[in-house]
């Protein structure tokens, strides 16, 4: 994308790739991607936010893209990744004590951990797709998902190292990525062991029909990066979920104390999972996040709402951060 700067930074024992644009003195907005994604998911927001005076910073998280990929899943815990981000903020934020935060999918989950562990560093958090869920001290996450959704629930299927990677390779990574980004499957994501990704048994992966908002150029970019790195780095975040549960025992019952705006698409697979709408709109979410200020459900949008409805999402981000800035200035 034109005008976006790219550089490598060494921090927390790894080398991280970041994309950034905007005035050096502008308020920093840290943009965190999810799975299977890259800094590139924020290409529209980086350009639009920078034009509004923000300094947009979007890293490839550890395990992704041009950033380092440690081998063991034990190096992908919330403490590891938040440690990366704290070091990154110390590097890019200069004398700004607090920054704005935006996260999608796993980037949202990591964003919640960052707000939980280091709230003094965050002015406000715009969370896309994945709401905060407080730690259940009685049940490990993977065990809980398996009990509710069964062995073929995608998080359960991602646990065995190497297995799902082999299935993705067999299915054709281009088909896998296309289906994930542009699919509109509602409710819990189930990956049956036969044809888990719904691929055509005789696909012509070079002749794939794509929606207007996700071009062949976009798909080619993702394919080129994941062909180099594979998917293990991203999958290791799922494999560290039970380890995160163990490490976060001291935060059992803790509430989020950072101003939050939540956004999702009405066709998002997370939002349409049974029980999720009731949690988000019925008081459970606001009980866990007493600083929750807004909930926005964007019509006719799926999981990757920031790519599918970029202008609408950016407008909501700017509106929230502008209000927070105005409140700060009034004191």
C-alpha positions in Angstrom: 0.0 0.0 0.0 1.3 3.4 -1.0 3.0 5.4 1.7 3.1 2.7 4.4 6.5 2.3 5.9 7.9 -1.1 6.9 10.7 -1.9 9.3 12.0 -4.6 11.5 12.5 -4.1 15.3 14.3 -6.3 17.7 12.5 -6.6 21.1 11.8 -9.1 23.8 14.2 -11.7 22.2 12.5 -11.7 18.8 12.5 -9.6 15.6 9.2 -8.1 14.7 8.0 -6.6 11.4 5.8 -3.5 11.7 3.9 -1.5 9.2 3.3 2.2 10.1 2.0 5.4 8.7 1.2 8.8 10.1 2.9 11.8 11.7 5.5 10.9 14.3 3.8 13.2 16.8 0.4 11.9 16.2 -1.5 9.7 18.7 -0.4 6.1 18.3 -3.0 3.6 17.3 -1.7 0.0 17.8 -3.6 -2.4 15.4 -3.5 -6.2 16.2 -4.4 -8.8 13.7 -5.8 -12.3 14.3 -5.7 -15.8 12.6 -4.8 -16.5 9.9 -3.9 -12.9 9.3 -1.2 -10.3 9.0 -0.6 -6.5 9.4 -2.2 -6.4 5.9 -5.7 -6.8 7.4 -5.4 -3.2 8.5 -4.3 -1.8 5.2 -7.4 0.4 4.9 -7.4 1.6 8.5 -3.7 2.4 8.4 -4.1 4.8 5.5 -7.4 6.3 6.7 -6.3 6.8 10.3 -3.0 8.3 9.3 -4.9 10.8 7.1 -6.8 11.8 10.2 -3.6 12.6 12.1 -3.0 9.3 13.9 0.2 7.3 13.8 -1.0 3.8 12.9 1.3 0.9 13.8 0.4 -2.6 12.8 2.8 -5.5 13.6 3.0 -9.0 12.3 2.6 -10.7 15.6 5.1 -13.4 16.6 4.6 -16.4 14.4 3.3 -14.5 11.5 4.5 -12.9 8.3 8.0 -11.4 8.5 8.2 -11.6 12.3 10.1 -14.3 14.0 8.3 -17.6 14.7 9.5 -19.5 17.8 9.1 -23.2 17.5 7.4 -24.3 20.7 3.7 -23.4 21.4 4.8 -22.6 24.9 6.4 -19.4 23.5 3.0 -18.1 22.3 1.4 -17.5 25.7 -0.4 -14.2 26.5 2.6 -13.2 28.6 5.0 -13.7 25.6 2.9 -11.8 23.2 1.9 -9.0 25.6 5.6 -8.7 26.4 6.3 -8.2 22.7 3.7 -5.4 22.5 4.9 -3.6 25.7 8.4 -3.6 24.2 7.0 -2.4 20.9 5.1 0.5 22.5 8.2 1.5 24.4 10.0 1.6 21.1 7.4 3.5 18.9 5.3 5.5 21.3 8.1 7.9 22.4 6.9 10.1 25.2 3.3 9.1 24.8 2.4 7.4 28.1 -0.8 5.8 26.7 -1.8 4.7 23.2 -5.1 3.7 21.5 -5.6 0.0 20.8 -7.6 -1.9 18.1 -7.7 -5.7 17.9 -9.5 -8.3 15.8 -9.9 -12.0 16.4 -6.8 -13.2 18.2 -5.7 -9.6 18.1 -8.8 -8.8 20.2 -7.9 -11.6 22.7 -4.4 -10.3 23.0 -5.8 -6.8 23.3 -7.9 -7.9 26.3 -4.8 -9.4 27.9 -2.8 -6.1 27.3 -5.7 -4.1 28.9 -5.8 -6.6 31.8 -2.0 -6.7 32.4 -1.0 -3.1 31.6 -4.1 -0.8 31.6 -2.0 2.2 32.3 -0.6 2.0 28.8 -4.0 2.1 27.0 -6.2 5.1 26.4 -9.0 3.1 24.9 -9.7 -0.2 23.2 -11.8 -0.9 20.1 -12.4 -4.6 20.0 -13.6 -6.4 16.9 -15.4 -9.7 16.9 -14.2 -11.4 20.2 -15.6 -10.1 23.5 -13.8 -10.5 26.8 -14.7 -13.6 28.7 -13.5 -13.8 32.3 -11.5 -16.8 33.3 -13.4 -19.9 34.5 -11.4 -21.4 37.3 -13.1 -24.7 37.1 -12.7 -25.7 33.4 -9.7 -25.4 31.1 -10.6 -23.7 27.8 -10.1 -26.6 25.4 -11.9 -29.0 27.7 -14.8 -26.6 27.9 -15.0 -26.1 24.1 -15.0 -29.9 23.5 -17.8 -30.4 26.1 -20.0 -27.8 24.4 -19.2 -28.1 20.7 -17.6 -31.5 20.3 -14.2 -32.9 19.1 -14.6 -31.3 15.6 -14.9 -27.7 16.9 -12.1 -25.8 15.2 -10.2 -24.9 18.4 -10.2 -28.6 19.4 -9.1 -29.7 15.9 -6.2 -27.2 16.0 -4.6 -28.7 19.1 -2.4 -31.6 17.7 0.8 -30.2 16.3 1.2 -30.9 12.6 -2.2 -32.5 12.0 -4.2 -29.6 10.9 -1.2 -28.2 9.0 -1.2 -31.4 6.9 -4.9 -31.1 6.2 -4.5 -27.4 5.1 -1.6 -28.5 2.8 -3.8 -31.3 1.3 -6.7 -29.0 0.8 -4.6 -26.2 -0.9 -3.7 -23.2 1.3 -5.3 -20.8 -1.3 -8.7 -22.5 -0.9 -8.3 -22.6 2.9 -7.5 -18.8 3.0 -10.2 -17.9 0.5 -12.9 -19.8 2.5 -11.8 -18.3 5.8 -11.7 -14.7 4.6 -14.8 -14.7 2.5 -17.0 -17.5 4.0 -20.3 -16.7 5.7 -20.8 -19.8 7.8 -22.8 -18.9 10.9 -22.4 -20.3 14.4 -19.6 -22.4 15.8 -16.9 -23.3 13.3 -16.9 -27.1 12.9 -14.2 -28.9 10.8 -15.4 -32.4 10.0 -12.5 -34.8 9.4 -13.7 -35.4 5.8 -13.5 -32.3 3.7 -12.9 -29.9 6.7 -12.6 -26.7 4.7 -15.4 -27.3 2.2 -13.1 -27.4 -0.7 -14.0 -28.4 -4.3 -12.5 -31.9 -4.8 -11.1 -30.6 -8.2 -10.5 -26.9 -7.5 -8.9 -24.5 -9.9 -7.3 -22.3 -7.3 -6.3 -19.7 -9.9 -9.9 -19.2 -10.9 -11.6 -18.5 -7.6 -14.6 -16.2 -7.4 -14.0 -13.5 -4.8 -16.2 -10.7 -3.3 -15.6 -7.1 -4.3 -13.9 -6.3 -1.0 -11.3 -9.0 -1.2 -9.4 -9.0 -4.5 -7.1 -11.6 -6.1 -4.2 -9.2 -5.2 -5.3 -9.5 -1.6 -5.5 -13.3 -1.7 -2.2 -13.5 -3.5 -0.5 -11.4 -0.8 -1.8 -13.8 2.0 -0.9 -16.9 0.0 2.6 -15.6 -0.7 3.3 -15.0 3.0 1.8 -18.2 4.4 3.5 -20.3 1.7 6.8 -19.1 3.2 5.9 -19.4 6.9 3.2 -22.1 7.0 0.4 -21.8 9.6 2.1 -23.3 12.7 2.9 -20.0 14.3 -0.7 -18.8 14.2 -2.0 -22.2 15.3 0.4 -22.2 18.3 -1.8 -19.4 19.8 -4.6 -21.9 20.1 -2.3 -24.6 21.4 -1.2 -22.2 24.2 -4.8 -21.6 25.4 -4.7 -24.0 28.3 -1.3 -22.7 29.3 -2.8 -19.2 29.3 -5.5 -20.4 31.6 -2.8 -21.7 34.0 -0.7 -18.5 33.8 -3.7 -16.2 34.4 -4.9 -17.7 37.6 -3.9 -14.6 39.5 -6.4 -12.6 37.4 -9.4 -14.8 38.1 -12.4 -12.5 38.6 -10.5 -9.4 37.3 -12.4 -6.8 35.4 -11.3 -4.7 32.4 -10.7 -1.1 33.5 -10.0 0.5 30.1 -12.6 2.4 28.0 -13.9 -0.1 25.4 -16.0 0.0 22.2 -17.0 -3.4 20.8 -17.8 -4.0 17.1 -18.9 -7.1 15.2 -20.6 -8.0 11.9 -24.0 -9.5 12.1 -22.8 -12.6 10.2 -19.7 -13.0 12.3 -19.2 -16.7 13.3 -18.3 -15.6 16.8 -21.3 -13.4 17.2 -23.7 -16.1 15.9 -22.3 -18.8 18.1 -25.1 -20.0 20.5 -25.2 -17.9 23.7 -22.9 -15.2 22.4 -25.6 -12.6 21.6 -27.2 -13.2 25.0 -23.8 -12.6 26.7 -23.0 -9.5 24.6 -26.4 -7.8 24.9 -27.8 -9.3 28.1 -25.5 -7.8 30.7 -22.8 -10.5 31.0 -20.3 -8.6 28.8 -20.8 -5.3 30.6 -20.4 -7.0 34.0 -17.0 -8.3 33.0 -16.1 -5.0 31.3 -17.7 -2.3 33.4 -15.9 0.3 31.2 -17.7 -0.9 28.0 -19.1 2.2 26.4 -20.5 1.1 23.1 -21.6 -2.0 21.2 -21.9 -1.8 17.4 -23.3 -4.5 15.2 -22.5 -3.8 11.5 -25.1 -5.0 9.1 -24.3 -7.4 6.3 -20.7 -8.1 7.5 -18.9 -11.3 8.4 -16.0 -12.0 10.6 -13.4 -9.8 8.8 -15.5 -6.7 9.2 -12.5 -4.4 9.1 -11.8 -5.5 5.6 -15.4 -5.9 4.4 -16.6 -2.6 5.7 -13.4 -0.5 6.1 -14.8 3.0 5.9 -17.6 2.3 8.4 -15.2 0.5 10.8 -12.6 3.3 10.6 -15.3 6.0 11.2 -16.4 4.1 14.4 -12.8 3.9 15.5 -12.1 7.6 15.0 -15.4 8.6 16.6 -14.6 6.7 19.8 -11.0 7.8 20.0 -12.0 11.4 19.3 -14.4 11.4 22.2 -11.8 9.9 24.5 -9.3 12.6 23.4 -11.9 15.3 24.1 -12.5 13.9 27.5 -8.8 13.9 28.3 -8.4 17.5 27.1 -11.3 18.6 29.4 -9.5 17.7 32.6 
